Amino acid sequence: SGGSGRALDHVAKIVGMSLNTVQRAIQVIEAAREDPATYQDLVQRMDAAGKVNGAYLEMLARRKPPSHIRPTKGCTIRMDKDGRLTVIGSPAKRTLIAGLNALIADLEAELAAISANNK
């Protein structure tokens, strides 16, 4: 909604942080609410240090795919003129390509929702 972006601007001004920093802090807090065992220490780190960026970067690092998932040759990610991503490749990679395209669709929907919430 339009009001939430202005509200976050106001919050950022009150706490003396940039809007981007406030948004990153919110992402860390939301991650901790969804998975306290993995991310709660990052909220505590932010509280103790009064800094967000290190906790945010650590949250992103913890979200990386498990080590048993390795890069795959034979697939290409393309972006169309409207900015949509698709994965193409050999027919032998059909299942992998379908999974990656589904993941991209999920990520695009999540980004759209985040964008809509920040307006």
Backbone bond lengths (Angstrom), bond angles and torsions (degrees), N, CA, C in turn:
res aa  C-N    CA-C-N  psi(-1)  N-CA   C-N-CA  omega(-1)  CA-C   N-CA-C  phi
1 S - - - 1.449 - - 1.501 110.14 -
2 G 1.315 117.70 156.20 1.449 122.51 -178.87 1.504 112.61 -63.29
3 G 1.320 117.50 -33.07 1.449 121.35 -177.45 1.506 114.25 -70.84
4 S 1.334 117.89 -31.77 1.457 119.67 -175.17 1.521 111.33 -68.69
5 G 1.330 118.52 -35.69 1.457 120.80 177.11 1.513 111.14 -63.02
6 R 1.329 116.64 -43.94 1.462 120.62 177.70 1.522 110.36 -66.22
7 A 1.319 116.54 -37.50 1.464 120.11 178.62 1.524 109.89 -62.44
8 L 1.340 116.81 -43.43 1.465 119.80 178.48 1.521 111.23 -65.16
9 D 1.319 117.52 -37.33 1.470 120.26 175.21 1.524 110.02 -58.66
10 H 1.318 115.62 -43.31 1.459 121.45 179.97 1.529 110.66 -64.53
11 V 1.326 116.51 -44.95 1.471 121.11 178.18 1.526 109.79 -60.57
12 A 1.323 116.49 -45.34 1.463 120.81 -179.81 1.526 110.66 -58.31
13 K 1.313 116.31 -43.21 1.462 120.64 -179.73 1.530 110.40 -64.03
14 I 1.332 116.44 -42.48 1.467 120.80 -178.64 1.523 111.46 -63.58
15 V 1.345 116.76 -43.50 1.469 119.45 -176.95 1.523 113.01 -87.74
16 G 1.336 116.74 -1.02 1.463 120.40 176.28 1.512 114.10 72.88
17 M 1.327 116.54 33.01 1.467 121.69 178.24 1.518 108.84 -123.26
18 S 1.324 115.18 162.61 1.461 119.27 173.28 1.528 109.19 -74.53
19 L 1.310 115.58 159.39 1.461 120.19 176.84 1.527 109.93 -58.60
20 N 1.320 117.44 -42.10 1.467 121.51 179.43 1.528 111.29 -59.09
21 T 1.324 116.90 -42.26 1.462 120.67 -179.81 1.524 110.85 -65.70
22 V 1.317 117.24 -41.68 1.465 120.93 177.48 1.525 110.01 -61.93
23 Q 1.328 117.21 -43.14 1.461 120.56 179.24 1.524 111.09 -63.28
24 R 1.326 117.26 -38.82 1.467 120.31 177.63 1.523 110.76 -65.82
25 A 1.320 117.20 -42.03 1.461 120.71 178.18 1.530 110.02 -60.26
26 I 1.323 116.26 -42.43 1.460 120.49 178.88 1.523 110.48 -61.33
27 Q 1.321 117.38 -40.69 1.463 120.05 179.14 1.526 111.55 -62.96
28 V 1.333 116.59 -40.19 1.468 120.08 178.45 1.533 109.68 -65.21
29 I 1.323 116.58 -43.57 1.463 121.11 179.99 1.528 110.53 -63.52
30 E 1.333 116.97 -43.03 1.467 120.26 178.80 1.526 111.14 -64.26
31 A 1.324 116.82 -39.31 1.470 119.97 177.43 1.526 109.96 -62.15
32 A 1.334 116.96 -40.57 1.463 120.67 179.83 1.526 111.56 -67.26
33 R 1.323 116.73 -34.98 1.464 119.18 176.85 1.523 111.00 -66.39
34 E 1.345 116.57 -38.56 1.466 121.11 -178.62 1.523 112.26 -75.29
35 D 1.332 116.99 -34.63 1.466 121.19 -176.77 1.526 109.29 -145.39
36 P 1.340 116.66 76.88 1.463 120.13 -176.23 1.526 113.81 -57.63
37 A 1.312 117.94 -37.00 1.465 120.52 -177.64 1.526 111.71 -61.56
38 T 1.318 116.86 -32.54 1.462 120.94 -177.13 1.517 113.14 -90.02
39 Y 1.335 117.92 -33.97 1.464 119.97 -168.14 1.525 116.31 -121.36
40 Q 1.339 119.96 -10.31 1.467 120.28 -174.86 1.519 112.56 -59.52
41 D 1.324 117.85 -35.32 1.464 119.78 179.73 1.524 111.67 -62.51
42 L 1.337 116.84 -25.49 1.460 119.79 179.35 1.527 111.07 -71.71
43 V 1.321 116.68 -35.03 1.472 120.06 175.31 1.528 108.59 -65.16
44 Q 1.319 116.45 -43.53 1.466 120.40 178.39 1.530 110.63 -62.26
45 R 1.335 116.31 -37.41 1.466 120.55 178.25 1.530 109.98 -64.30
46 M 1.330 116.68 -43.27 1.471 119.75 178.38 1.524 110.38 -61.48
47 D 1.327 116.32 -44.67 1.463 120.71 -179.36 1.527 111.27 -61.53
48 A 1.321 116.44 -44.58 1.464 120.78 -176.19 1.528 111.99 -69.77
49 A 1.330 116.25 -42.32 1.462 120.36 -175.07 1.528 113.01 -89.10
50 G 1.325 115.92 -21.53 1.457 119.02 -175.25 1.520 112.10 70.91
51 K 1.331 116.07 17.86 1.461 121.63 -179.39 1.517 109.12 -126.64
52 V 1.333 115.45 149.03 1.460 121.39 -173.65 1.518 112.46 -107.92
53 N 1.316 118.02 -39.12 1.460 121.22 -167.31 1.529 113.73 -57.52
54 G 1.324 118.35 -44.35 1.467 120.26 -179.33 1.520 111.82 -61.93
55 A 1.343 115.98 -43.25 1.466 120.25 178.81 1.521 110.41 -65.45
56 Y 1.324 116.67 -40.07 1.466 121.15 179.64 1.531 110.51 -63.24
57 L 1.325 116.74 -46.85 1.472 120.02 -179.54 1.528 111.02 -64.28
58 E 1.323 117.11 -37.69 1.467 120.22 177.16 1.527 110.42 -65.53
59 M 1.341 117.38 -38.84 1.468 120.74 177.09 1.534 109.88 -59.78
60 L 1.329 116.30 -45.05 1.470 119.71 178.52 1.521 110.96 -61.98
61 A 1.317 116.61 -41.66 1.472 120.24 -179.62 1.526 110.90 -63.53
62 R 1.320 117.00 -37.52 1.465 120.49 179.99 1.527 111.59 -70.82
63 R 1.310 117.05 -20.38 1.468 120.58 179.31 1.521 112.61 -85.25
64 K 1.316 118.38 -2.78 1.465 120.22 179.23 1.521 109.18 -60.97
65 P 1.334 116.51 153.67 1.472 118.86 -179.87 1.523 111.08 -62.55
66 P 1.318 116.33 152.86 1.466 120.23 177.93 1.529 111.25 -56.64
67 S 1.316 115.81 154.46 1.463 120.66 -174.91 1.524 112.83 -65.10
68 H 1.336 118.95 -19.70 1.459 119.51 180.00 1.533 111.80 -76.39
69 I 1.334 117.37 -7.38 1.463 120.63 175.87 1.520 107.38 -93.82
70 R 1.320 115.74 116.42 1.458 121.15 -176.42 1.527 110.96 -109.49
71 P 1.329 116.75 152.02 1.461 118.67 175.33 1.527 110.35 -56.74
72 T 1.312 116.49 145.91 1.456 121.66 -177.14 1.517 109.92 -116.59
73 K 1.322 115.71 131.04 1.458 120.24 175.60 1.523 108.42 -82.35
74 G 1.310 116.31 155.08 1.448 120.44 174.87 1.517 113.70 96.85
75 C 1.335 117.59 7.80 1.464 121.43 177.27 1.524 108.45 -127.32
76 T 1.300 114.90 147.31 1.454 121.26 177.99 1.516 108.60 -131.52
77 I 1.322 115.75 136.89 1.464 120.29 175.19 1.521 107.07 -99.23
78 R 1.321 115.46 127.74 1.464 121.25 -179.80 1.523 109.58 -120.84
79 M 1.339 114.92 150.69 1.454 120.57 175.72 1.523 107.87 -116.60
80 D 1.337 116.09 129.00 1.464 119.26 178.62 1.529 110.19 -81.94
81 K 1.341 116.28 179.08 1.471 120.85 -175.45 1.518 112.55 -64.14
82 D 1.343 117.74 -19.06 1.456 121.67 178.75 1.533 112.25 -94.68
83 G 1.335 117.19 4.60 1.452 121.28 177.97 1.513 114.77 86.20
84 R 1.330 118.08 8.19 1.466 120.89 178.44 1.521 109.97 -83.08
85 L 1.318 115.63 136.99 1.458 121.28 179.90 1.518 110.50 -95.63
86 T 1.323 116.09 142.05 1.457 121.46 171.59 1.521 108.39 -140.17
87 V 1.309 115.22 152.75 1.453 121.45 177.95 1.516 107.49 -107.03
88 I 1.325 116.04 131.55 1.462 121.28 177.42 1.524 108.14 -126.61
89 G 1.319 116.05 159.24 1.451 119.73 178.17 1.504 111.07 173.58
90 S 1.301 114.79 -166.99 1.456 120.84 -176.01 1.529 110.71 -69.23
91 P 1.340 116.98 152.19 1.469 120.47 177.49 1.528 112.59 -57.25
92 A 1.320 117.73 -26.76 1.460 121.07 179.77 1.529 111.52 -65.43
93 K 1.301 116.83 -20.62 1.468 122.33 -179.08 1.526 111.38 -100.19
94 R 1.328 118.76 18.05 1.464 124.07 -173.37 1.533 113.01 -52.28
95 T 1.334 118.04 -46.69 1.465 120.99 -178.28 1.527 111.01 -66.60
96 L 1.318 116.68 -43.85 1.455 121.39 177.89 1.528 110.69 -61.26
97 I 1.319 116.36 -45.79 1.458 121.03 -178.66 1.527 110.68 -62.92
98 A 1.323 117.14 -42.66 1.467 120.27 178.40 1.530 110.43 -62.09
99 G 1.322 117.20 -41.77 1.466 121.00 178.43 1.517 112.47 -64.43
100 L 1.332 116.29 -42.29 1.465 119.73 178.91 1.527 111.36 -66.62
101 N 1.319 117.10 -40.23 1.468 119.53 178.04 1.530 110.81 -64.54
102 A 1.330 117.36 -36.89 1.463 120.42 176.79 1.529 110.25 -66.16
103 L 1.332 117.13 -40.95 1.459 121.07 177.65 1.521 110.93 -62.86
104 I 1.313 117.45 -43.62 1.459 121.22 177.81 1.524 110.54 -60.27
105 A 1.327 117.12 -43.56 1.468 120.58 178.98 1.529 110.48 -61.26
106 D 1.330 117.15 -42.34 1.464 120.70 178.50 1.527 110.90 -63.25
107 L 1.333 117.24 -43.64 1.463 120.81 179.84 1.526 111.15 -65.01
108 E 1.321 116.89 -40.76 1.463 119.67 178.32 1.521 111.11 -63.26
109 A 1.333 117.19 -39.21 1.466 120.77 177.99 1.525 110.38 -66.07
110 E 1.326 116.99 -40.39 1.466 120.55 178.91 1.524 110.73 -65.31
111 L 1.326 117.12 -42.69 1.468 120.64 177.61 1.521 111.58 -63.70
112 A 1.328 116.77 -39.37 1.461 120.20 177.99 1.522 110.57 -63.43
113 A 1.326 116.86 -40.36 1.456 120.68 178.88 1.520 111.21 -66.01
114 I 1.321 116.97 -42.49 1.469 121.28 178.07 1.528 109.20 -62.54
115 S 1.321 116.09 -45.26 1.461 120.36 179.47 1.519 111.01 -60.83
116 A 1.320 116.83 -43.10 1.467 120.81 -179.90 1.530 110.57 -64.18
117 N 1.331 116.99 -37.06 1.461 120.73 179.90 1.519 112.59 -72.01
118 N 1.331 117.25 -23.59 1.458 120.71 -177.93 1.526 112.50 -93.04
119 K 1.310 117.52 2.01 1.468 119.62 179.46 1.495 111.00 -90.45
